[in-house]
């Protein structure tokens, strides 16, 4: 009911903009997570180790800062709306190209190109959303927008459980090209950011970006470190987990789908709850509480032996992980210099993502080489370390809750 109430208080233009940005991020995540569900199948197809296939996950994440910079510059120069449409078409095309890769090497190249497009979506979409939405409910919409990521994971899980045995991994990537149709909705219903139209500072975006990053180098580096911790938190609990279920517990597509769906329902609820709560207790405090509450969930999440208990552990873990993440879209946009808001948050986000991009590869190699195929210790140590890091870096930083985002100059 609260969700409906918040949407009723939006104008039609604000509502359409938020829906478009939410779906853009959801479908971006959907396309990314299709890969994580197909790692075992790709290893079989290309006769490679799981750790070799996870290089595709690494390369996708590693190239995201390139996209954040390129598409962010486009958003500051040419506008948020046009750039968002171009980005969605790009990641859909490269997702489709992945379906026809004849070798693992070519597949990894297509994932690098997909990573560039994926890296552009979050910063552009978040800037468009928060420059359009009312300030008083920014925490709530931050939590909901970020959980488009969880919705994308949930959609990928459903698609895997329903279609994988029918179409195989190549068919899954063909399905992943469908987000291109979202461009039609954006073109017909979404207006340009009023803040961007008023400011029109995009012609100075290149010099502005350089000036602002140098001027705010300390906060920018801290923001990047924070995003390193956050991306390690999310990818460390998500990317290898389907493989843990299929190889570690010998589960088939349907129970894996069930666990992933339940986990992402928890993620969606956690993001909305903590994002909304951050309006009252502050951005930093909400993040720290969510991150630290993930630690007691580790035994249930990593060491359970039955599907119901694994599902419960997944629900609670992602409730906390994405609860912390739910604060981030508003938090980063509030901390960013106005003139380069299309570039600054997304670039910090994706540079942090780059620093954590080897996470799944390192996890897979530790499982193979140190723990003899045992996933639980690796998963457990990952959460303990990165949850603590998220809490410490967040508490050591600043916040600018309620900042005016109506200007871009």
C-alpha positions in Angstrom: 0.0 0.0 0.0 2.9 2.4 0.8 4.4 1.7 -2.6 1.0 2.5 -4.3 0.7 5.7 -2.2 4.2 6.9 -3.2 3.5 6.4 -6.9 0.1 8.1 -6.7 1.9 11.3 -5.5 4.1 11.4 -8.6 3.1 13.2 -11.7 2.6 11.1 -14.9 6.0 12.3 -16.2 7.8 11.4 -13.0 6.1 8.0 -12.9 7.1 7.2 -16.5 10.7 8.3 -15.9 11.1 6.2 -12.8 9.5 3.1 -14.4 11.9 3.5 -17.4 15.0 3.9 -15.3 13.9 1.0 -13.0 13.3 -1.3 -16.0 16.6 -0.2 -17.7 18.5 -1.3 -14.6 16.5 -4.4 -14.1 16.9 -5.7 -17.6 20.6 -4.7 -17.5 21.0 -6.9 -14.4 18.9 -9.6 -16.1 21.3 -9.8 -19.0 24.3 -9.9 -16.6 22.9 -12.7 -14.4 22.0 -14.9 -17.3 25.7 -15.6 -17.5 26.1 -16.6 -13.8 23.3 -19.2 -14.2 25.0 -20.6 -17.3 28.6 -20.9 -16.0 28.4 -24.7 -15.6 26.8 -25.1 -19.1 29.5 -22.9 -20.7 32.3 -24.9 -18.9 30.8 -28.1 -20.4 30.3 -26.5 -23.9 33.8 -25.1 -24.2 35.5 -27.9 -22.2 36.9 -25.5 -19.7 37.2 -25.2 -15.9 34.6 -23.1 -14.0 37.4 -20.6 -13.1 38.2 -20.1 -16.8 34.5 -19.4 -17.6 34.3 -17.0 -14.7 36.9 -14.9 -16.5 33.9 -13.8 -18.6 32.3 -12.4 -15.4 35.5 -10.7 -14.6 35.9 -9.1 -18.0 32.3 -7.9 -17.9 32.8 -6.1 -14.6 36.3 -4.9 -15.6 35.0 -3.0 -18.6 32.1 -1.3 -16.8 34.1 1.8 -15.9 34.7 2.4 -19.6 31.0 2.5 -20.2 30.4 4.6 -17.1 32.8 7.2 -18.4 31.7 7.2 -22.1 27.9 7.1 -21.5 28.2 9.5 -18.5 30.0 12.0 -20.7 27.3 11.5 -23.3 24.6 12.1 -20.7 26.2 15.3 -19.5 26.7 16.5 -23.1 23.6 15.3 -25.0 21.1 14.6 -22.2 20.1 11.7 -20.0 17.1 10.4 -22.1 18.9 10.0 -25.4 21.9 8.4 -23.8 19.8 5.9 -21.8 18.2 4.7 -25.0 21.5 4.3 -26.8 22.9 2.4 -23.8 20.0 0.0 -23.7 20.2 -0.8 -27.4 24.0 -1.4 -27.0 23.8 -3.9 -24.1 20.9 -5.8 -25.8 23.0 -6.1 -29.1 26.1 -7.4 -27.3 24.0 -9.8 -25.2 22.6 -11.2 -28.5 26.1 -11.5 -29.9 27.1 -13.6 -26.9 24.6 -16.3 -28.0 26.5 -16.9 -31.2 30.1 -17.1 -29.8 31.9 -20.1 -31.4 34.6 -20.3 -28.7 35.2 -19.2 -25.1 37.7 -16.5 -26.4 35.0 -14.9 -28.6 32.5 -15.2 -25.9 34.7 -13.3 -23.5 35.2 -10.6 -26.1 31.4 -10.2 -26.5 31.1 -10.0 -22.7 33.7 -7.2 -22.6 31.6 -5.2 -25.1 28.5 -6.0 -23.0 30.4 -4.7 -19.9 31.0 -1.3 -21.5 27.3 -0.9 -22.2 26.3 -2.3 -18.8 28.6 0.2 -17.1 26.8 3.1 -18.6 23.2 2.3 -17.5 23.3 2.8 -13.8 24.8 6.3 -13.6 22.7 7.7 -16.5 19.5 6.1 -15.2 20.0 7.2 -11.6 20.8 10.8 -12.7 17.7 11.0 -14.8 15.5 9.5 -12.0 16.7 11.6 -9.1 16.8 14.9 -11.2 13.1 14.2 -11.9 11.7 12.8 -8.7 10.7 14.8 -5.6 13.3 15.1 -2.9 11.2 14.2 0.1 10.9 10.5 -0.8 14.3 10.1 -2.3 15.3 7.3 0.1 12.3 5.2 -0.7 12.8 5.5 -4.5 16.5 5.0 -4.1 15.8 1.6 -2.5 13.3 0.7 -5.1 15.5 1.8 -8.0 18.5 -0.1 -6.8 16.4 -3.2 -6.3 15.8 -3.3 -10.0 19.1 -5.2 -9.8 17.4 -7.8 -7.6 14.4 -7.9 -9.9 16.8 -8.6 -12.8 18.4 -11.4 -10.9 15.0 -12.8 -10.1 14.0 -12.6 -13.8 17.2 -14.4 -14.8 16.4 -17.1 -12.2 12.9 -17.6 -13.5 14.1 -17.6 -17.1 16.8 -20.2 -16.2 14.3 -22.4 -14.4 11.7 -22.2 -17.2 13.6 -22.0 -20.4 17.1 -23.4 -19.9 16.3 -27.1 -20.5 14.4 -26.1 -23.6 16.8 -23.6 -25.3 20.2 -24.1 -23.6 22.6 -21.4 -22.8 22.6 -19.9 -26.3 18.9 -19.5 -26.2 19.2 -17.8 -22.8 21.3 -15.1 -24.3 18.9 -14.7 -27.2 16.2 -14.1 -24.6 18.5 -11.5 -23.0 18.3 -9.3 -26.2 14.6 -8.5 -25.5 15.3 -5.3 -23.4 15.9 -3.4 -26.7 12.2 -3.0 -26.9 12.2 -0.8 -23.8 13.6 2.0 -26.0 10.2 2.3 -27.6 8.6 3.0 -24.2 11.3 5.6 -23.3 11.0 7.4 -26.6 7.2 7.7 -26.3 6.7 8.4 -22.6 9.8 9.8 -20.9 10.9 13.4 -20.9 14.4 14.7 -20.6 15.7 15.6 -17.1 14.5 19.1 -16.1 17.7 19.8 -14.3 19.8 19.0 -17.4 17.5 21.1 -19.6 17.9 24.0 -17.2 21.6 23.7 -16.7 22.8 22.9 -20.2 26.3 22.6 -18.9 27.0 19.5 -20.9 29.1 21.4 -23.5 31.7 21.9 -20.7 31.4 18.3 -19.4 34.9 17.2 -20.3 36.7 20.1 -18.5 34.1 20.0 -15.8 34.7 16.3 -15.1 38.5 16.8 -14.9 38.1 19.9 -12.7 35.6 18.3 -10.4 37.5 15.1 -9.9 40.7 17.0 -9.1 38.9 19.4 -6.8 37.1 16.6 -5.0 39.7 13.9 -5.4 39.5 12.8 -1.7 35.7 12.3 -1.7 35.9 10.7 -5.2 38.6 8.1 -4.0 36.6 7.4 -0.9 33.5 6.9 -3.0 35.4 4.5 -5.3 36.7 2.6 -2.3 33.1 2.4 -0.9 31.9 1.0 -4.3 34.7 -1.5 -4.3 33.5 -2.8 -0.9 29.8 -2.7 -2.1 30.5 -4.6 -5.3 32.5 -7.2 -3.5 29.6 -7.5 -1.1 27.0 -8.1 -3.9 29.1 -10.1 -6.4 30.7 -12.1 -3.6 27.3 -13.3 -2.5 25.7 -13.7 -5.9 27.9 -14.6 -8.9 29.2 -18.0 -7.7 26.1 -18.9 -5.6 24.2 -20.7 -8.5 27.4 -22.7 -9.2 27.7 -23.5 -5.5 24.1 -24.9 -5.7 24.6 -26.8 -8.9 28.0 -28.3 -8.2 28.2 -28.2 -4.4 24.7 -29.5 -3.8 24.0 -31.1 -7.1 20.7 -29.2 -7.5 18.9 -29.0 -10.8 17.6 -25.8 -12.6 14.2 -25.7 -10.7 15.5 -25.8 -7.1 18.2 -23.4 -8.1 15.6 -21.1 -9.6 13.4 -21.4 -6.4 16.3 -20.5 -4.1 17.3 -17.5 -6.3 13.7 -16.2 -6.6 13.3 -16.4 -2.8 16.7 -14.7 -2.2 15.8 -11.9 -4.6 12.4 -11.3 -3.0 14.4 -10.7 0.2 16.7 -8.4 -1.7 13.8 -6.4 -3.1 12.2 -6.0 0.4 15.5 -5.2 2.0 16.4 -2.5 -0.5 13.0 -0.8 -0.1 13.0 -1.0 3.7 16.6 0.3 4.3 16.3 2.9 1.5 13.1 4.2 3.1 14.6 4.0 6.6 17.6 6.0 5.5 15.3 9.1 5.3 14.9 8.9 9.0 18.1 7.6 10.4 20.6 8.8 7.8 22.2 7.1 4.8 25.4 6.0 6.6 23.7 4.5 9.6 21.2 2.5 7.4 24.1 1.1 5.4 26.2 0.1 8.4 23.3 -1.7 10.1 22.4 -3.7 7.0 26.0 -4.7 6.3 26.7 -5.8 9.9 23.5 -7.8 10.1 24.7 -9.9 7.1 27.4 -11.5 9.3 25.2 -13.5 11.6 23.4 -15.0 8.5 26.6 -16.6 7.2 26.1 -20.1 8.8 22.6 -20.5 7.5 23.4 -19.1 4.0 26.7 -21.0 3.4 26.4 -24.2 5.4 22.7 -25.3 5.2 22.1 -28.7 3.6 18.5 -28.6 2.5 16.7 -26.5 -0.1 14.3 -24.8 2.4 17.2 -23.8 4.7 19.3 -22.6 1.7 16.4 -20.6 0.5 15.9 -19.0 4.0 19.6 -18.2 4.1 19.5 -16.7 0.6 16.5 -14.6 1.6 18.1 -13.2 4.7 21.5 -12.6 3.1 20.2 -10.7 0.1 17.8 -8.8 2.4 20.9 -7.4 4.2 23.2 -7.1 1.1 20.6 -5.3 -1.0 19.3 -3.4 2.0 22.7 -1.7 2.2 22.7 -1.2 -1.6 19.2 0.3 -1.5 20.7 3.5 0.0 23.4 3.9 -2.6 21.7 5.6 -5.6 20.5 8.5 -3.5 23.7 8.6 -1.4 26.0 8.8 -4.4 23.9 11.3 -6.3 23.7 13.5 -3.2 27.5 13.5 -2.8 28.3 14.2 -6.5 29.2 17.6 -8.0 26.1 18.9 -9.9 27.7 19.7 -13.2 28.8 16.1 -13.9 26.2 14.2 -12.0 25.7 12.0 -15.1 29.3 10.9 -15.0 30.6 11.2 -11.4 28.4 8.6 -9.5 28.5 6.1 -12.2 32.3 6.4 -12.7 33.0 6.0 -9.0 30.6 3.0 -8.9 32.1 1.3 -11.9 35.8 2.0 -10.9 34.9 0.3 -7.6 33.3 -2.5 -9.6 36.5 -2.8 -11.6 38.6 -3.2 -8.4 36.3 -6.0 -7.3 35.9 -7.6 -10.8 38.2 -10.6 -10.1 36.1 -11.6 -7.1 34.3 -14.6 -8.7 37.5 -15.8 -10.3 39.4 -15.7 -7.0 36.5 -17.4 -5.3 36.4 -20.2 -7.9 40.2 -20.7 -7.7 40.1 -20.9 -3.9 37.4 -23.5 -4.1 39.4 -25.5 -6.7 42.9 -25.2 -5.3 42.6 -24.6 -1.6 39.4 -26.2 -0.4 39.2 -29.2 -2.7 35.9 -28.2 -4.3 34.3 -26.9 -1.0 32.4 -23.7 -1.5 31.1 -22.8 2.0 34.4 -21.6 3.6 35.1 -19.3 0.6 31.6 -17.9 0.7 31.7 -17.4 4.4 35.0 -15.6 4.5 34.0 -13.4 1.6 30.9 -12.1 3.5 32.8 -11.6 6.8 35.5 -9.5 5.2 33.5 -7.4 2.8 30.6 -6.7 5.1 33.0 -5.4 7.7 34.7 -3.3 5.0 31.4 -1.8 3.8 30.6 -0.8 7.4 34.0 0.8 8.1 34.3 2.7 4.9 30.7 4.0 5.0 31.1 5.2 8.6 34.3 6.9 7.8 32.7 8.9 4.9 30.2 11.7 4.7 26.6 12.1 3.7 24.6 14.9 2.2 21.0 13.6 2.8 18.4 15.8 1.2 20.7 17.7 -1.1 19.1 19.8 -3.9 19.4 17.8 -7.1 17.4 20.2 -9.2 20.5 22.0 -10.6 23.3 20.7 -12.8 25.6 23.7 -12.5 
